[in-house]
Amino acid sequence: MFNRKGQSTVEYALIIAVVVAGLLLMQHYVKRGYAGKLKSASDEMGEQFDPGTYSANFAISQTSNVQQTVKDKETETRHLTEQQNVKTGKETVGAWNPDQNVYGK
């Protein structure tokens, strides 16, 4: 009547197809669960650094010494110059917000 070997092969193929379909349907929920756990773990660490938006204070100090010697036939002249440059300030970089057409936090 029926081929028992063919029937069991079809049954196994259907079981595998149902399991694969179930895994494919659950893929979305597994990804969301993993993303939620990752976000929760990062929130526990505190505020994260955003390379597009930051604020920093800076101080730059530069000192240079220049010694210049000029020799003539009979005389030698030496010039020593010391220069010091100091720059301080605050820098704020904001991310582009396309909804408002402005830079901001």
TISEMAR-843733 format. One record per atom (N, C-alpha, C, O): residue number from 0; residue in one letter; atom name; x, y, z. Coordinates in pm, 1 decimal. Each point is the difference from the previous one (the first is absolute). Example, Ala and Ser with C-alpha at 12.3 -4.5 7.8 and 13.67 -1.06 7.14 Angstrom:
BEGIN
{0 "A" "N" {1319.0 -569.0 780.0}},
{0 "A" "CA" {-89.0 119.0 0.0}},
{0 "A" "C" {90.0 120.0 0.0}},
{0 "A" "O" {103.6 -1.9 66.5}},
{1 "S" "N" {-138.6 106.9 -138.5}},
{1 "S" "CA" {82.0 119.0 6.0}},
{1 "S" "C" {-77.0 109.0 73.0}},
{1 "S" "O" {50.9 110.8 16.9}},
***
This chain:
BEGIN
{0 "M" "N" {79.8 -118.3 0.0}},
{0 "M" "CA" {-79.8 118.3 0.0}},
{0 "M" "C" {85.7 127.1 0.0}},
{0 "M" "O" {22.3 61.2 -104.5}},
{1 "F" "N" {24.3 -23.6 220.6}},
{1 "F" "CA" {82.6 119.1 11.6}},
{1 "F" "C" {145.3 -39.9 19.8}},
{1 "F" "O" {30.7 -106.0 54.6}},
{2 "N" "N" {55.5 191.5 -99.3}},
{2 "N" "CA" {142.2 -21.9 19.0}},
{2 "N" "C" {38.1 56.9 136.3}},
{2 "N" "O" {4.8 121.8 16.9}},
{3 "R" "N" {22.2 -208.4 79.8}},
{3 "R" "CA" {28.8 44.3 137.2}},
{3 "R" "C" {128.6 82.1 6.7}},
{3 "R" "O" {9.1 94.4 78.4}},
{4 "K" "N" {89.4 -129.4 -159.5}},
{4 "K" "CA" {127.1 72.8 2.1}},
{4 "K" "C" {-20.7 143.2 -50.3}},
{4 "K" "O" {53.0 94.8 58.0}},
{5 "G" "N" {-129.3 -79.6 -164.8}},
{5 "G" "CA" {-29.1 133.3 -53.9}},
{5 "G" "C" {-84.5 81.1 95.0}},
{5 "G" "O" {18.6 121.1 11.5}},
{6 "Q" "N" {-111.7 -186.2 57.2}},
{6 "Q" "CA" {-87.1 68.7 95.1}},
{6 "Q" "C" {81.8 55.2 116.8}},
{6 "Q" "O" {-21.8 114.0 40.8}},
{7 "S" "N" {114.1 -190.9 13.3}},
{7 "S" "CA" {79.3 49.2 112.8}},
{7 "S" "C" {94.3 112.0 -44.4}},
{7 "S" "O" {27.7 90.8 78.4}},
{8 "T" "N" {21.8 -95.0 -201.2}},
{8 "T" "CA" {85.9 108.0 -51.1}},
{8 "T" "C" {-79.9 129.1 -10.9}},
{8 "T" "O" {50.1 106.6 35.7}},
{9 "V" "N" {-171.7 -114.5 -83.7}},
{9 "V" "CA" {-85.6 118.2 -10.3}},
{9 "V" "C" {-32.8 54.5 138.4}},
{9 "V" "O" {-2.4 121.5 19.5}},
{10 "E" "N" {-22.5 -208.8 75.6}},
{10 "E" "CA" {-29.0 43.9 136.6}},
{10 "E" "C" {120.3 73.9 59.4}},
{10 "E" "O" {-15.4 105.6 61.4}},
{11 "Y" "N" {135.3 -162.0 -80.1}},
{11 "Y" "CA" {119.8 67.7 50.2}},
{11 "Y" "C" {19.8 135.0 -69.2}},
{11 "Y" "O" {36.0 97.7 65.7}},
{12 "A" "N" {-58.2 -90.6 -194.0}},
{12 "A" "CA" {14.4 126.0 -74.4}},
{12 "A" "C" {-98.9 103.7 51.7}},
{12 "A" "O" {35.2 117.0 14.5}},
{13 "L" "N" {-159.0 -158.5 13.6}},
{13 "L" "CA" {-99.8 93.5 54.0}},
{13 "L" "C" {37.7 48.5 139.0}},
{13 "L" "O" {-16.1 118.0 31.0}},
{14 "I" "N" {66.1 -208.0 53.1}},
{14 "I" "CA" {42.1 40.4 134.9}},
{14 "I" "C" {114.1 101.0 -7.5}},
{14 "I" "O" {-0.9 100.5 71.1}},
{15 "I" "N" {99.4 -127.3 -157.8}},
{15 "I" "CA" {112.3 93.4 -15.8}},
{15 "I" "C" {-49.5 133.7 -53.3}},
{15 "I" "O" {45.8 104.8 45.7}},
{16 "A" "N" {-137.9 -106.0 -141.0}},
{16 "A" "CA" {-54.2 123.8 -56.5}},
{16 "A" "C" {-72.9 81.4 107.0}},
{16 "A" "O" {14.0 122.2 4.3}},
{17 "V" "N" {-91.6 -188.5 82.2}},
{17 "V" "CA" {-72.3 69.8 106.2}},
{17 "V" "C" {98.0 61.3 99.9}},
{17 "V" "O" {-19.4 113.3 44.1}},
{18 "V" "N" {124.6 -187.6 -8.1}},
{18 "V" "CA" {99.6 52.8 94.7}},
{18 "V" "C" {72.5 119.9 -59.9}},
{18 "V" "O" {18.7 100.6 68.3}},
{19 "V" "N" {22.6 -109.3 -194.5}},
{19 "V" "CA" {69.0 111.8 -65.6}},
{19 "V" "C" {-92.4 120.5 -10.4}},
{19 "V" "O" {43.0 112.6 24.9}},
{20 "A" "N" {-168.2 -133.9 -60.9}},
{20 "A" "CA" {-95.8 111.1 -8.8}},
{20 "A" "C" {-18.7 65.8 137.1}},
{20 "A" "O" {-7.1 122.5 10.0}},
{21 "G" "N" {-0.8 -203.6 94.5}},
{21 "G" "CA" {-12.8 54.8 134.8}},
{21 "G" "C" {121.6 83.2 39.1}},
{21 "G" "O" {-14.8 107.0 59.0}},
{22 "L" "N" {134.1 -154.8 -91.1}},
{22 "L" "CA" {121.6 75.6 31.2}},
{22 "L" "C" {5.3 130.9 -78.2}},
{22 "L" "O" {40.3 102.9 54.2}},
{23 "L" "N" {-80.4 -106.0 -180.2}},
{23 "L" "CA" {-0.7 122.3 -79.9}},
{23 "L" "C" {-100.7 101.2 53.1}},
{23 "L" "O" {26.4 120.2 -0.3}},
{24 "L" "N" {-140.7 -167.9 45.5}},
{24 "L" "CA" {-100.3 91.0 55.6}},
{24 "L" "C" {44.5 57.7 133.5}},
{24 "L" "O" {-34.3 113.8 32.1}},
{25 "M" "N" {109.4 -189.3 45.9}},
{25 "M" "CA" {45.7 47.2 131.1}},
{25 "M" "C" {124.3 88.3 -9.6}},
{25 "M" "O" {37.5 63.3 98.7}},
{26 "Q" "N" {26.8 -57.6 -214.4}},
{26 "Q" "CA" {123.6 75.2 -17.4}},
{26 "Q" "C" {-17.3 146.6 41.3}},
{26 "Q" "O" {86.7 56.0 67.1}},
{27 "H" "N" {-195.8 4.9 -106.1}},
{27 "H" "CA" {-27.6 140.7 32.7}},
{27 "H" "C" {-6.3 20.7 152.0}},
{27 "H" "O" {56.7 96.2 51.7}},
{28 "Y" "N" {-123.5 -183.7 17.7}},
{28 "Y" "CA" {-15.6 14.1 144.7}},
{28 "Y" "C" {130.4 -26.8 73.5}},
{28 "Y" "O" {27.4 63.1 102.0}},
{29 "V" "N" {52.9 -155.4 -152.2}},
{29 "V" "CA" {130.2 -27.6 62.2}},
{29 "V" "C" {91.4 121.1 -15.2}},
{29 "V" "O" {70.3 36.5 94.2}},
{30 "K" "N" {-70.5 26.9 -213.3}},
{30 "K" "CA" {81.4 119.5 -22.5}},
{30 "K" "C" {-42.7 113.1 92.0}},
{30 "K" "O" {84.4 68.6 57.6}},
{31 "R" "N" {-214.5 -48.6 -43.5}},
{31 "R" "CA" {-49.2 108.0 87.3}},
{31 "R" "C" {35.8 -25.9 145.3}},
{31 "R" "O" {35.5 92.7 72.9}},
{32 "G" "N" {-44.5 -217.9 -30.5}},
{32 "G" "CA" {37.2 -33.2 136.9}},
{32 "G" "C" {147.6 23.8 26.1}},
{32 "G" "O" {37.4 51.6 105.3}},
{33 "Y" "N" {46.4 -89.2 -200.8}},
{33 "Y" "CA" {144.1 21.4 14.0}},
{33 "Y" "C" {32.2 149.5 1.7}},
{33 "Y" "O" {81.5 44.5 80.8}},
{34 "A" "N" {-145.0 34.1 -169.7}},
{34 "A" "CA" {23.5 144.1 -4.2}},
{34 "A" "C" {-44.5 65.5 130.4}},
{34 "A" "O" {66.5 91.3 49.0}},
{35 "G" "N" {-177.8 -136.6 7.6}},
{35 "G" "CA" {-47.2 54.8 127.3}},
{35 "G" "C" {96.0 -28.8 113.8}},
{35 "G" "O" {24.8 87.2 83.3}},
{36 "K" "N" {29.8 -208.2 -78.3}},
{36 "K" "CA" {96.6 -32.2 105.1}},
{36 "K" "C" {128.2 79.7 -17.1}},
{36 "K" "O" {60.4 41.7 98.9}},
{37 "L" "N" {-17.8 -20.0 -223.1}},
{37 "L" "CA" {119.7 79.3 -25.9}},
{37 "L" "C" {-21.5 145.3 41.3}},
{37 "L" "O" {89.3 61.3 58.5}},
{38 "K" "N" {-206.1 -5.7 -88.2}},
{38 "K" "CA" {-30.7 137.7 39.6}},
{38 "K" "C" {-7.4 12.1 151.4}},
{38 "K" "O" {48.9 97.5 57.1}},
{39 "S" "N" {-108.5 -194.0 7.0}},
{39 "S" "CA" {-9.6 2.0 145.6}},
{39 "S" "C" {139.1 -3.5 63.3}},
{39 "S" "O" {26.4 72.0 96.2}},
{40 "A" "N" {61.2 -154.8 -149.6}},
{40 "A" "CA" {136.5 -8.0 53.4}},
{40 "A" "C" {75.3 130.1 -21.8}},
{40 "A" "O" {74.6 43.1 87.9}},
{41 "S" "N" {-92.7 21.1 -204.3}},
{41 "S" "CA" {70.1 126.2 -25.4}},
{41 "S" "C" {-57.7 113.1 84.7}},
{41 "S" "O" {73.8 90.1 39.8}},
{42 "D" "N" {-203.8 -92.5 -11.4}},
{42 "D" "CA" {-59.3 102.2 86.8}},
{42 "D" "C" {51.1 -12.2 143.0}},
{42 "D" "O" {12.3 100.6 69.8}},
{43 "E" "N" {17.3 -221.5 -25.4}},
{43 "E" "CA" {53.2 -19.2 135.0}},
{43 "E" "C" {140.7 57.9 14.0}},
{43 "E" "O" {41.4 36.9 109.9}},
{44 "M" "N" {32.4 -28.8 -221.5}},
{44 "M" "CA" {135.5 55.4 3.8}},
{44 "M" "C" {-0.3 150.6 18.5}},
{44 "M" "O" {98.5 55.2 49.0}},
{45 "G" "N" {-203.6 12.0 -85.8}},
{45 "G" "CA" {-6.2 144.9 12.5}},
{45 "G" "C" {-8.6 64.5 -136.9}},
{45 "G" "O" {-24.8 -66.1 -100.8}},
{46 "E" "N" {45.9 197.6 100.0}},
{46 "E" "CA" {-10.7 75.1 -124.5}},
{46 "E" "C" {111.2 -40.7 -95.7}},
{46 "E" "O" {116.6 -9.3 38.5}},
{47 "Q" "N" {-153.9 -14.5 -162.0}},
{47 "Q" "CA" {94.8 -45.1 -100.5}},
{47 "Q" "C" {56.9 119.5 -75.8}},
{47 "Q" "O" {-65.9 103.1 -12.9}},
{48 "F" "N" {187.5 -117.2 -36.8}},
{48 "F" "CA" {64.3 104.7 -78.7}},
{48 "F" "C" {-62.3 6.0 -138.6}},
{48 "F" "O" {-14.7 -102.3 -66.9}},
{49 "D" "N" {-21.0 220.4 24.9}},
{49 "D" "CA" {-54.2 20.6 -133.8}},
{49 "D" "C" {102.4 79.5 -80.6}},
{49 "D" "O" {20.2 118.3 27.4}},
{50 "P" "N" {45.2 -180.2 -126.2}},
{50 "P" "CA" {104.0 72.2 -72.7}},
{50 "P" "C" {-54.6 116.0 -82.6}},
{50 "P" "O" {76.8 86.6 -41.9}},
{51 "G" "N" {-206.0 -83.1 18.1}},
{51 "G" "CA" {-57.1 109.6 -77.7}},
{51 "G" "C" {-33.6 121.7 84.4}},
{51 "G" "O" {-14.3 109.6 -54.1}},
{52 "T" "N" {1.3 -125.8 184.9}},
{52 "T" "CA" {-36.7 110.1 87.9}},
{52 "T" "C" {86.1 -5.8 124.8}},
{52 "T" "O" {-4.6 -98.0 74.4}},
{53 "Y" "N" {82.3 201.2 -51.2}},
{53 "Y" "CA" {78.8 4.4 122.7}},
{53 "Y" "C" {36.9 143.4 33.5}},
{53 "Y" "O" {-12.5 89.6 -83.5}},
{54 "S" "N" {58.2 -68.6 206.6}},
{54 "S" "CA" {44.5 130.4 46.2}},
{54 "S" "C" {129.5 -21.1 76.5}},
{54 "S" "O" {10.9 -94.0 78.8}},
{55 "A" "N" {87.8 180.7 -101.1}},
{55 "A" "CA" {129.5 -17.4 63.9}},
{55 "A" "C" {62.2 134.3 30.4}},
{55 "A" "O" {-18.2 96.0 -74.9}},
{56 "N" "N" {91.9 -88.6 185.2}},
{56 "N" "CA" {81.6 116.3 33.0}},
{56 "N" "C" {142.7 -30.7 -41.3}},
{56 "N" "O" {44.5 -114.2 11.0}},
{57 "F" "N" {27.6 215.0 -58.2}},
{57 "F" "CA" {136.9 -24.5 -40.5}},
{57 "F" "C" {89.8 115.5 41.4}},
{57 "F" "O" {-45.1 113.5 15.8}},
{58 "A" "N" {172.6 -144.4 1.4}},
{58 "A" "CA" {103.6 99.6 29.8}},
{58 "A" "C" {124.6 -41.7 -76.8}},
{58 "A" "O" {49.5 -111.6 15.8}},
{59 "I" "N" {0.8 202.4 -98.9}},
{59 "I" "CA" {118.9 -26.8 -79.9}},
{59 "I" "C" {105.1 102.3 39.1}},
{59 "I" "O" {-24.9 120.5 -4.5}},
{60 "S" "N" {142.1 -168.6 42.7}},
{60 "S" "CA" {110.2 87.9 36.0}},
{60 "S" "C" {119.8 -35.8 -86.6}},
{60 "S" "O" {39.8 -116.3 -6.9}},
{61 "Q" "N" {17.3 215.8 -58.9}},
{61 "Q" "CA" {112.6 -23.1 -89.5}},
{61 "Q" "C" {108.0 102.6 30.1}},
{61 "Q" "O" {-25.5 120.4 -0.3}},
{62 "T" "N" {145.1 -168.5 26.0}},
{62 "T" "CA" {114.2 87.1 26.5}},
{62 "T" "C" {109.3 -32.8 -100.4}},
{62 "T" "O" {30.5 -116.9 -23.7}},
{63 "S" "N" {28.6 221.1 -35.7}},
{63 "S" "CA" {108.2 -23.5 -95.5}},
{63 "S" "C" {112.7 99.4 24.9}},
{63 "S" "O" {-24.4 117.0 29.4}},
{64 "N" "N" {146.8 -164.2 -41.3}},
{64 "N" "CA" {119.8 83.1 12.1}},
{64 "N" "C" {70.9 0.3 -135.1}},
{64 "N" "O" {24.1 -105.4 -58.9}},
{65 "V" "N" {8.5 223.8 11.2}},
{65 "V" "CA" {68.1 13.2 -127.9}},
{65 "V" "C" {132.0 70.8 25.9}},
{65 "V" "O" {2.1 110.6 54.0}},
{66 "Q" "N" {107.4 -173.9 -92.3}},
{66 "Q" "CA" {131.9 61.7 13.4}},
{66 "Q" "C" {54.9 19.8 -139.7}},
{66 "Q" "O" {8.4 -93.5 -79.7}},
{67 "Q" "N" {28.9 217.3 51.9}},
{67 "Q" "CA" {48.3 33.2 -133.0}},
{67 "Q" "C" {136.7 66.1 15.5}},
{67 "Q" "O" {16.2 95.2 76.4}},
{68 "T" "N" {80.7 -146.6 -149.5}},
{68 "T" "CA" {135.2 55.4 3.9}},
{68 "T" "C" {36.7 50.9 -138.6}},
{68 "T" "O" {-9.4 -72.3 -99.2}},
{69 "V" "N" {51.7 199.8 94.5}},
{69 "V" "CA" {41.6 61.0 -125.5}},
{69 "V" "C" {148.2 36.2 13.1}},
{69 "V" "O" {38.7 75.1 89.5}},
{70 "K" "N" {42.6 -128.7 -178.8}},
{70 "K" "CA" {144.1 27.8 2.9}},
{70 "K" "C" {37.0 89.0 -118.5}},
{70 "K" "O" {-32.2 -28.1 -115.5}},
{71 "D" "N" {99.0 132.8 148.6}},
{71 "D" "CA" {53.7 89.1 -101.7}},
{71 "D" "C" {151.8 -17.4 2.8}},
{71 "D" "O" {51.1 -81.8 76.4}},
{72 "K" "N" {19.7 156.0 -156.7}},
{72 "K" "CA" {145.8 -13.5 -1.5}},
{72 "K" "C" {61.0 29.5 136.0}},
{72 "K" "O" {94.6 -66.8 41.7}},
{73 "E" "N" {-147.2 164.2 26.0}},
{73 "E" "CA" {60.8 41.9 125.6}},
{73 "E" "C" {-89.9 -21.7 121.8}},
{73 "E" "O" {49.8 -6.7 112.4}},
{74 "T" "N" {-180.8 -4.3 -132.5}},
{74 "T" "CA" {-90.0 -8.2 114.6}},
{74 "T" "C" {-86.0 -126.2 -7.3}},
{74 "T" "O" {-20.7 -60.1 -105.4}},
{75 "E" "N" {-26.6 25.1 221.6}},
{75 "E" "CA" {-93.4 -112.3 10.4}},
{75 "E" "C" {-118.1 47.5 83.9}},
{75 "E" "O" {18.2 47.6 112.1}},
{76 "T" "N" {-138.3 -60.4 -165.7}},
{76 "T" "CA" {-119.7 45.3 69.6}},
{76 "T" "C" {-87.8 -121.1 29.2}},
{76 "T" "O" {-24.5 -82.5 -88.0}},
{77 "R" "N" {-22.2 72.3 211.4}},
{77 "R" "CA" {-88.9 -108.8 39.8}},
{77 "R" "C" {-132.7 58.2 45.9}},
{77 "R" "O" {-5.8 96.5 76.3}},
{78 "H" "N" {-100.3 -158.7 -125.6}},
{78 "H" "CA" {-135.5 40.2 38.8}},
{78 "H" "C" {-68.3 -120.8 63.0}},
{78 "H" "O" {0.4 -108.8 -57.5}},
{79 "L" "N" {-57.6 127.0 172.6}},
{79 "L" "CA" {-74.8 -106.0 67.6}},
{79 "L" "C" {-142.9 49.9 19.4}},
{79 "L" "O" {-23.1 102.3 64.5}},
{80 "T" "N" {-70.3 -174.3 -120.0}},
{80 "T" "CA" {-140.9 38.6 9.1}},
{80 "T" "C" {-77.9 -114.4 64.4}},
{80 "T" "O" {13.7 -115.8 -39.4}},
{81 "E" "N" {-93.6 149.0 136.5}},
{81 "E" "CA" {-85.9 -100.8 64.0}},
{81 "E" "C" {-144.2 40.0 -23.7}},
{81 "E" "O" {-39.3 113.7 25.9}},
{82 "Q" "N" {-39.0 -207.9 -75.3}},
{82 "Q" "CA" {-141.2 25.7 -27.1}},
{82 "Q" "C" {-83.5 -102.1 75.7}},
{82 "Q" "O" {35.7 -117.6 8.2}},
{83 "Q" "N" {-145.6 163.4 46.4}},
{83 "Q" "CA" {-90.8 -90.5 68.9}},
{83 "Q" "C" {-141.3 30.3 -46.0}},
{83 "Q" "O" {-46.0 114.1 6.1}},
{84 "N" "N" {-21.7 -217.4 -52.1}},
{84 "N" "CA" {-139.1 12.3 -44.6}},
{84 "N" "C" {-86.5 -89.4 87.9}},
{84 "N" "O" {31.9 -117.1 20.7}},
{85 "V" "N" {-140.3 171.9 30.6}},
{85 "V" "CA" {-92.9 -77.3 82.5}},
{85 "V" "C" {-139.9 20.2 -57.5}},
{85 "V" "O" {-43.2 112.4 -25.9}},
{86 "K" "N" {-25.0 -222.6 7.1}},
{86 "K" "CA" {-136.5 6.5 -52.9}},
{86 "K" "C" {-87.9 -90.7 85.0}},
{86 "K" "O" {31.4 -117.5 18.7}},
{87 "T" "N" {-140.4 171.2 32.4}},
{87 "T" "CA" {-95.2 -79.9 76.8}},
{87 "T" "C" {-139.1 25.1 -56.8}},
{87 "T" "O" {-26.4 103.4 -61.3}},
{88 "G" "N" {-59.8 -198.6 82.6}},
{88 "G" "CA" {-135.9 18.8 -48.6}},
{88 "G" "C" {-85.4 -123.2 20.0}},
{88 "G" "O" {40.3 -96.2 65.3}},
{89 "K" "N" {-157.8 101.2 -122.2}},
{89 "K" "CA" {-94.6 -110.3 6.9}},
{89 "K" "C" {-46.2 -30.0 -140.9}},
{89 "K" "O" {-27.0 90.4 -79.0}},
{90 "E" "N" {18.3 -219.5 48.8}},
{90 "E" "CA" {-42.9 -43.0 -132.5}},
{90 "E" "C" {-123.0 -88.2 15.6}},
{90 "E" "O" {-1.0 -92.9 80.8}},
{91 "T" "N" {-101.3 122.3 -157.6}},
{91 "T" "CA" {-121.1 -80.6 0.6}},
{91 "T" "C" {-30.3 -41.8 -143.1}},
{91 "T" "O" {-6.2 83.5 -90.3}},
{92 "V" "N" {-12.2 -211.9 70.7}},
{92 "V" "CA" {-32.4 -53.3 -131.6}},
{92 "V" "C" {-136.8 -64.9 10.2}},
{92 "V" "O" {-23.2 -84.8 86.2}},
{93 "G" "N" {-66.1 124.4 -173.2}},
{93 "G" "CA" {-134.7 -56.0 0.1}},
{93 "G" "C" {-23.9 -85.5 -122.5}},
{93 "G" "O" {64.4 17.6 -103.4}},
{94 "A" "N" {-155.9 -108.6 115.8}},
{94 "A" "CA" {-36.2 -87.0 -111.8}},
{94 "A" "C" {-106.6 69.1 -84.6}},
{94 "A" "O" {-81.1 76.9 51.6}},
{95 "W" "N" {81.9 -104.4 -179.4}},
{95 "W" "CA" {-98.2 58.0 -91.2}},
{95 "W" "C" {-134.5 -65.6 22.0}},
{95 "W" "O" {-11.3 -122.6 -2.8}},
{96 "N" "N" {-90.3 203.5 24.5}},
{96 "N" "CA" {-136.0 -49.1 17.1}},
{96 "N" "C" {-78.2 35.4 -126.0}},
{96 "N" "O" {-41.6 114.7 -16.3}},
{97 "P" "N" {20.8 -211.6 -73.5}},
{97 "P" "CA" {-65.9 32.5 -126.4}},
{97 "P" "C" {-146.1 42.6 15.7}},
{97 "P" "O" {-53.8 68.0 -87.5}},
{98 "D" "N" {-10.9 -106.8 197.5}},
{98 "D" "CA" {-140.5 37.9 19.2}},
{98 "D" "C" {-13.8 149.4 27.2}},
{98 "D" "O" {-98.3 62.4 -40.0}},
{99 "Q" "N" {198.4 -5.2 109.0}},
{99 "Q" "CA" {-8.1 141.8 36.7}},
{99 "Q" "C" {94.2 86.8 -82.8}},
{99 "Q" "O" {-0.4 122.1 15.4}},
{100 "N" "N" {81.1 -182.3 -103.0}},
{100 "N" "CA" {98.8 72.4 -81.6}},
{100 "N" "C" {94.1 83.0 85.9}},
{100 "N" "O" {34.8 112.2 -36.7}},
{101 "V" "N" {6.6 -166.1 150.4}},
{101 "V" "CA" {93.0 69.2 89.0}},
{101 "V" "C" {98.7 -100.2 57.4}},
{101 "V" "O" {-22.1 -121.1 -3.2}},
{102 "Y" "N" {131.5 174.9 55.8}},
{102 "Y" "CA" {92.7 -81.5 78.6}},
{102 "Y" "C" {-42.3 11.1 145.5}},
{102 "Y" "O" {-37.0 108.4 45.3}},
{103 "G" "N" {41.7 -216.3 27.1}},
{103 "G" "CA" {-38.1 4.0 140.6}},
{103 "G" "C" {21.4 -134.5 62.8}},
{103 "G" "O" {54.6 -92.0 -60.9}},
{104 "K" "N" {-98.7 82.5 183.8}},
{104 "K" "CA" {17.3 -125.2 74.1}},
{104 "K" "C" {-110.1 -96.0 -29.9}},
{104 "K" "O" {-1.6 -110.7 53.7}},
***
